[in-house]
Amino acid sequence: MYQVNFSEQAMRELNKLDKLVQLDALEPISNLKPADLAHPREPLGQFKRGRKNLYRLRAGDFRFYFDVRGEMLHVDYILHRNSLEDFLLRNKLPVSEQQLVEQHSKFWKYLESLTK
């Protein structure tokens, strides 16, 4: 089992939620095991950004984007699924989240703007 660490953006998103909703959203990521990451399958996905391996975990209405740092999972972003869909619609980007994160740099600029 991993320790889970959160970026400032991720903590802000979590703090907006009711405590029970937080617990429901965090359960899937807190239960990840090394075997899950070695062979990701839905609701977990893996992709590369430059030289960095990133993961996307769907947890109810939320999407966790994170990387592995030794025995720790570092959650870079937590996005509500509707805000990601809204982003896709507004920017006419590919519908597939996998294609989006692998091929379109506007997605990363959008995510990075959330941390500022």
Secondary structure, DSSP 8 states (H G I E B T S, - for coil): --EEEE-HHHHHHHHTS-HHHHHHHHHHHHT--HHHHHS--TTEEEEEETTEEEEEEEETTEEEEEEEETTEEEEEEEEEHHHHHHHHHHHT--S-HHHHHHH-HHHHHHHHHHT-
